[in-house]
Amino acid sequence: MLGIALGTALLSLPGMLTPGTQLSLVERLFTATSAICITGLVVVDTGEGFTRLGQVVIILLAQVGGLGIITFGTLFALLAGRRVNFSERQLLVQQISALNVGGAVSLLWTIMLYTLVAEVAGAALLALRFVPQFGWGEGLYQAVFHSVSAYNNAGFVVVLGGMAQYVQDPLVSGVIAVQIVLGGLGFLVQLNVLSHWREPRRNRLLVYSKLTLAMTGALLLGGTLLILALEWGSAATLGPLSAPGKVLAAFFQSVTPRSGGFATINVEALSSASLFLTIALMFIGANSGSTGGGIKTSTFAILVGSAWNLIRGRTELIAFGRRVVPENVVRAGTITTIYTLLVFSAFFGLLVTNPRLDFTHLLFETVSAAATVGLSMNTTPKINDAGLLILTVLMYLGRIGPVTFAVALNSRQTQASPLKYPPERDILVG
């Protein structure tokens, strides 16, 4: 909340908006929330409505939001020479998804270094296209801005003309897609894969990493193939592109709903089936402990596995030769239920406050905000202040909600109840 308030105050200072651009306090609050919750929904085009200073404020908020307020607070405490106590380490564990409290601080330094390397590498590759196009100063700025935005799954774009001009550019589309995927995998998975690759015998690949990588790959492949099949001949989307361009655009469109928020094709022109697929991918989202939102791929994998187990008559969920504890199955179902109720409630609020806007457009906007994706059917600027406040709360809860609920459930589970109630088996389910 403090970060959102500070971001709103900064965006309210003189010199943040270009001449002729006017934003209300609610719109500035919405933009600050969108930035620090790494969503990317905007009421005005970021490249046209904000000055260079305003754009820098937005991308800094996105960087802080991507790594986490607690992460930065701990880092500043360490740089100041102050020791991090046990309670602060516990908060840090929750923020960065460390496996134990003792290794949280060392993991923090690793994450900061890894993030810097990933963003610098992405900026260097993007500069190969942007510097020849815009010149050294502007080209380097565009490269750094979009590398940070992509790796943090923020979805903010400042290049004039948007990302559609790079729909068939394998360098720009490819680098941004890879940055989105890396940011959406989560630090724990990335570091586990790297350590396993360096010393496979000493550092085993965690079951969680295997589950995450398998589900991420399945969703990316399935999404790409479905988008290709649904949009291949559409004159408004993939139709005019070359065959390789269609594959690249379909892959990018499969990547970006996983909380990326960038768009190289006109989202509003997608078929109804493609829109439904995009909403489903946004709802699932990225991975736990990542810069992305949604219910998370591991949650979705547990739900699918549990359903398959029920069909086959099995009582235990097995993943890569390991048994998934029942507490995680219950937690996955609970998170999904709460997340669904949150989306439905916000969607109903938008329908009430913005009755003249299209049903599908508002549903798309709601899921995009809840999953902190940032894709839009050009609906955000049309939503009134009441609707923007609903989306503001939704982005905030979408960013912290599932993780916070999971931690809260876990803390309750550690408190054993002194009472034991008799079981009741005569409740019909399904």
C-alpha positions in Angstrom: 0.0 0.0 0.0 2.9 2.4 0.8 4.4 1.8 -2.6 1.1 2.5 -4.3 0.7 5.7 -2.3 4.2 6.8 -3.1 3.8 6.0 -6.8 0.5 8.0 -6.9 2.2 11.0 -5.3 5.2 10.8 -7.7 2.9 10.6 -10.7 1.0 13.6 -9.4 4.1 15.8 -9.5 4.6 18.4 -12.3 6.5 17.2 -15.3 5.1 13.7 -15.3 2.6 14.1 -18.1 3.1 15.4 -21.7 1.4 18.7 -22.6 -2.3 18.1 -23.3 -2.6 15.0 -21.2 -4.8 15.2 -18.1 -5.3 12.4 -15.5 -7.5 12.5 -12.5 -6.3 11.4 -9.1 -8.1 8.1 -9.6 -6.4 7.6 -12.9 -3.0 8.3 -11.4 -3.8 5.9 -8.5 -4.8 3.3 -11.1 -1.6 3.8 -13.1 0.6 3.6 -10.0 -1.1 0.4 -8.9 -0.8 -1.1 -12.3 2.9 -0.4 -12.3 3.8 -1.6 -8.8 1.5 -4.7 -9.2 3.3 -5.3 -12.6 0.0 -5.4 -14.5 0.4 -2.9 -17.4 -3.2 -1.7 -17.8 -3.2 2.0 -18.7 -5.7 4.7 -19.2 -3.4 6.6 -21.6 -0.6 5.3 -23.8 2.5 5.2 -21.7 4.8 6.4 -24.5 2.5 9.3 -25.5 0.8 10.4 -22.3 3.9 10.4 -20.0 7.1 12.3 -20.2 10.5 10.6 -20.0 10.5 11.3 -16.3 7.0 9.8 -15.9 8.0 6.8 -17.8 11.1 6.3 -15.6 8.9 6.5 -12.5 6.6 3.8 -13.9 9.3 1.4 -14.8 11.0 1.9 -11.4 7.7 1.1 -9.7 7.4 -2.0 -11.9 11.0 -3.1 -11.0 10.2 -2.7 -7.3 6.9 -4.5 -7.7 8.5 -7.4 -9.6 11.2 -8.1 -7.0 8.9 -7.2 -4.1 8.8 -4.4 -1.5 10.2 -6.8 1.2 13.1 -7.8 -1.0 14.1 -4.2 -1.6 13.6 -3.3 2.1 15.8 -6.2 3.1 18.4 -5.3 0.6 18.6 -1.7 1.8 18.9 -2.9 5.4 21.8 -5.1 4.4 23.5 -2.3 2.5 23.1 -0.1 5.6 24.9 -2.7 7.7 21.9 -3.7 9.8 21.3 -7.4 10.6 18.1 -9.0 9.4 16.2 -10.6 12.3 14.3 -13.9 12.2 10.9 -12.4 11.6 12.2 -10.3 8.7 13.8 -13.5 7.3 10.4 -15.3 7.5 8.8 -12.5 5.5 11.6 -12.6 3.0 11.1 -16.4 2.6 7.5 -15.8 1.7 8.4 -13.0 -0.7 11.1 -14.9 -2.7 9.9 -18.4 -2.2 13.1 -19.6 -0.4 13.1 -23.2 0.9 14.4 -22.3 4.4 14.9 -19.2 6.5 18.6 -19.7 6.9 19.3 -19.4 3.2 16.9 -16.5 2.5 19.5 -13.7 2.7 22.1 -15.4 0.5 19.3 -16.3 -2.0 18.3 -12.6 -2.0 21.8 -11.5 -3.2 21.7 -14.3 -5.9 18.3 -13.1 -7.1 19.4 -9.5 -7.3 22.5 -10.4 -9.3 20.5 -12.8 -11.5 17.9 -10.2 -12.2 20.5 -7.6 -13.2 22.2 -10.1 -15.5 18.9 -11.1 -17.2 17.7 -7.5 -17.7 21.1 -6.3 -19.0 21.3 -9.3 -21.4 17.8 -8.6 -22.6 18.6 -4.9 -23.1 21.8 -5.6 -25.0 19.9 -7.9 -27.4 17.0 -5.4 -27.9 19.5 -2.6 -28.5 20.6 -4.5 -31.6 17.3 -3.5 -33.1 16.4 -0.3 -31.3 19.7 1.5 -31.6 19.7 1.4 -35.5 16.1 2.4 -35.5 16.1 5.2 -32.9 19.8 6.2 -32.5 22.1 5.5 -29.5 20.4 7.5 -26.8 16.7 6.7 -27.5 17.6 3.2 -28.7 19.4 2.3 -25.4 16.5 3.8 -23.4 13.9 1.8 -25.3 16.0 -1.4 -24.9 16.4 -1.0 -21.1 12.8 0.0 -20.6 11.3 -2.9 -22.4 13.8 -5.5 -21.0 12.9 -4.5 -17.5 9.2 -4.3 -18.4 9.3 -7.8 -20.0 11.4 -9.6 -17.3 9.1 -8.2 -14.6 6.0 -9.2 -16.6 4.9 -5.6 -16.4 3.7 -5.1 -20.0 4.4 -1.4 -20.2 5.3 -0.2 -23.7 6.8 3.2 -24.6 7.8 2.7 -28.2 5.7 4.8 -30.5 3.4 2.6 -32.6 3.4 -0.2 -30.1 4.8 -3.8 -30.4 2.6 -4.6 -33.4 5.4 -3.3 -35.7 7.6 -6.2 -34.4 5.1 -8.9 -34.9 7.4 -10.7 -37.4 10.7 -9.6 -35.9 12.3 -12.7 -34.3 14.8 -10.5 -32.4 12.3 -8.2 -30.6 9.5 -10.6 -30.3 11.8 -13.5 -29.4 13.8 -11.6 -26.7 10.6 -10.2 -25.1 8.9 -13.6 -25.1 12.0 -15.2 -23.5 12.1 -12.5 -20.9 8.4 -13.0 -20.1 8.9 -16.7 -19.7 12.0 -16.3 -17.5 10.3 -13.8 -15.3 7.2 -16.0 -15.1 9.1 -19.2 -14.1 10.1 -17.8 -10.8 13.6 -17.4 -9.3 13.6 -20.7 -7.4 13.0 -22.7 -10.6 15.5 -20.8 -12.6 18.2 -21.1 -10.0 17.4 -24.8 -9.4 17.7 -25.5 -13.2 21.0 -23.6 -13.4 22.5 -25.3 -10.4 21.4 -28.7 -11.7 22.9 -28.0 -15.1 26.2 -27.1 -13.6 26.4 -30.0 -11.1 23.6 -32.5 -11.9 24.8 -35.1 -9.4 25.1 -32.7 -6.5 22.0 -30.6 -7.2 18.9 -32.5 -8.1 16.1 -31.0 -10.1 13.3 -30.4 -7.6 9.9 -32.0 -8.2 8.4 -28.5 -8.1 10.8 -27.4 -10.9 9.8 -30.4 -13.0 6.1 -29.8 -12.5 6.5 -26.1 -13.3 8.6 -26.7 -16.5 6.3 -29.5 -17.7 3.1 -27.4 -17.2 4.7 -24.3 -18.6 5.8 -26.1 -21.7 2.4 -27.8 -22.2 0.6 -24.5 -21.9 2.9 -22.7 -24.3 2.8 -25.4 -26.9 -0.9 -25.9 -26.6 -1.6 -22.2 -26.7 0.6 -21.7 -29.8 -1.1 -24.6 -31.7 -4.6 -23.4 -30.8 -3.9 -19.8 -31.8 -2.5 -21.0 -35.1 -5.5 -23.1 -35.8 -8.0 -20.4 -34.8 -6.4 -17.4 -36.4 -4.4 -18.8 -39.4 -6.7 -17.3 -42.0 -8.0 -14.2 -40.1 -7.4 -11.1 -42.0 -7.4 -9.0 -38.8 -4.7 -11.1 -37.0 -2.4 -13.8 -38.5 -3.8 -13.9 -42.0 -1.5 -11.2 -43.6 1.6 -12.6 -42.1 4.1 -15.1 -43.6 4.1 -18.7 -42.4 7.1 -18.1 -40.0 5.5 -14.8 -38.9 2.3 -16.6 -38.1 4.1 -19.1 -35.9 6.1 -16.4 -34.1 3.0 -14.3 -33.6 1.0 -17.3 -32.3 3.8 -18.2 -29.9 4.0 -14.7 -28.6 0.3 -14.6 -28.1 0.6 -17.9 -26.2 3.3 -16.4 -24.0 1.9 -13.0 -23.2 -1.3 -14.0 -21.4 0.9 -15.8 -18.9 1.2 -12.3 -17.2 3.4 -10.6 -19.9 0.9 -8.1 -21.1 2.6 -7.2 -24.4 0.7 -7.6 -27.7 2.0 -7.9 -31.2 -1.5 -8.5 -32.7 -4.7 -6.7 -32.2 -6.3 -8.4 -29.2 -9.7 -6.9 -29.9 -9.7 -8.5 -33.4 -9.2 -12.1 -32.0 -12.1 -14.5 -32.6 -14.3 -15.4 -29.7 -12.6 -18.8 -29.3 -9.2 -17.2 -29.1 -10.4 -14.6 -26.6 -11.7 -17.5 -24.4 -8.3 -19.2 -24.7 -6.5 -16.0 -23.8 -8.8 -15.5 -20.7 -8.1 -19.1 -19.7 -4.3 -18.7 -20.0 -4.5 -15.4 -18.1 -6.5 -17.1 -15.3 -3.9 -19.8 -14.9 -1.0 -17.3 -15.1 2.6 -17.8 -14.3 4.4 -19.8 -11.5 4.6 -19.4 -7.8 7.3 -17.0 -6.6 7.5 -15.3 -10.0 6.7 -11.8 -11.3 3.5 -13.2 -12.8 0.0 -13.5 -11.5 -2.9 -15.9 -11.9 -3.7 -19.0 -9.8 -0.2 -20.3 -10.8 0.7 -23.3 -13.0 1.5 -25.5 -10.0 -1.9 -24.9 -8.6 -3.5 -25.7 -12.0 -1.3 -28.9 -12.3 -2.4 -30.1 -8.9 -6.1 -29.5 -9.8 -5.8 -31.4 -13.1 -3.9 -34.2 -11.4 -6.5 -34.5 -8.6 -9.3 -34.6 -11.1 -7.5 -37.3 -13.1 -6.9 -39.2 -9.9 -10.6 -39.1 -9.1 -11.5 -40.4 -12.5 -9.0 -43.3 -12.1 -10.1 -44.1 -8.6 -6.8 -43.3 -7.0 -6.5 -41.7 -3.5 -3.0 -40.2 -3.7 -1.6 -37.7 -6.2 1.8 -38.7 -7.5 4.1 -36.3 -9.4 7.4 -37.5 -10.8 7.6 -40.4 -8.4 6.7 -38.3 -5.3 3.5 -38.1 -3.4 1.9 -34.7 -3.2 0.7 -34.1 0.4 -3.0 -33.7 0.9 -2.5 -30.2 2.4 -1.2 -28.9 -1.0 -4.2 -30.4 -2.8 -6.6 -28.6 -0.4 -4.6 -25.4 -0.7 -4.7 -25.5 -4.5 -8.5 -25.9 -4.4 -8.9 -23.2 -1.8 -6.8 -20.7 -3.7 -8.6 -21.3 -6.9 -12.0 -20.9 -5.2 -11.1 -17.6 -3.6 -9.5 -16.4 -6.8 -12.6 -17.3 -8.8 -14.9 -15.5 -6.3 -12.7 -12.5 -6.4 -12.9 -12.3 -10.2 -16.6 -12.9 -10.2 -17.2 -10.2 -7.6 -15.1 -7.6 -9.4 -16.7 -8.5 -12.8 -20.2 -8.0 -11.3 -19.0 -4.7 -9.9 -17.8 -3.6 -13.3 -21.1 -4.7 -15.0 -23.0 -2.6 -12.4 -20.8 0.5 -12.7 -20.2 0.4 -16.5 -23.5 -1.0 -17.9 -22.9 0.4 -21.4 -19.6 -1.4 -22.0 -19.5 -4.8 -23.7 -19.8 -8.0 -21.5 -16.8 -9.7 -23.1 -14.7 -6.6 -22.9 -15.3 -6.2 -19.2 -14.7 -9.9 -18.5 -11.4 -9.8 -20.4 -10.4 -6.6 -18.5 -11.3 -8.2 -15.1 -9.3 -11.4 -15.6 -6.4 -9.3 -17.0 -6.4 -7.2 -13.9 -6.8 -10.0 -11.4 -4.0 -12.0 -13.1 -1.8 -8.9 -13.3 -1.5 -9.4 -17.1 -2.2 -6.1 -18.7 -3.7 -7.2 -21.9 -6.7 -5.1 -22.9 -9.4 -4.9 -25.6 -8.9 -1.1 -25.6 -11.4 -1.0 -22.7 -9.4 0.6 -19.9 -9.7 4.2 -21.1 -13.5 3.8 -21.4 -14.1 2.6 -17.8 -15.3 5.3 -15.3 -13.7 6.1 -12.0 -15.8 3.6 -10.0 -14.8 0.8 -12.3 -11.1 1.9 -12.2 -11.2 1.8 -8.4 -12.6 -1.8 -8.6 -9.8 -2.7 -10.9 -7.3 -1.0 -8.7 -8.3 -3.1 -5.7 -8.4 -6.2 -8.0 -4.8 -5.7 -9.2 -3.6 -5.2 -5.7 -5.3 -8.4 -4.4 -4.4 -10.3 -7.6 -0.7 -9.5 -6.9 -0.6 -10.5 -3.3 -3.8 -12.5 -2.8 -3.0 -16.1 -3.7 0.3 -16.1 -2.0 -1.1 -14.3 1.1 -4.0 -16.8 1.3 -1.6 -19.8 0.9 0.6 -18.5 3.8 -2.4 -17.8 5.9 -3.8 -21.3 5.4 -0.4 -22.7 6.1 -0.1 -20.8 9.4 -3.6 -22.1 10.4 -2.6 -25.7 9.7 0.2 -25.5 12.2 -2.2 -24.8 15.0 -3.6 -28.2 15.9 -7.2 -28.0 17.1 -7.8 -29.5 20.6 -11.2 -30.8 19.5 -11.7 -33.9 17.2 -15.0 -34.0 15.5 -16.6 -37.2 14.2 -16.4 -37.6 10.4 -19.5 -37.2 8.2 -19.6 -39.2 5.0 -23.2 -38.6 4.0 -22.5 -35.3 2.2 -23.1 -35.5 -1.5 -20.4 -33.8 -3.7 -20.6 -33.5 -7.5 
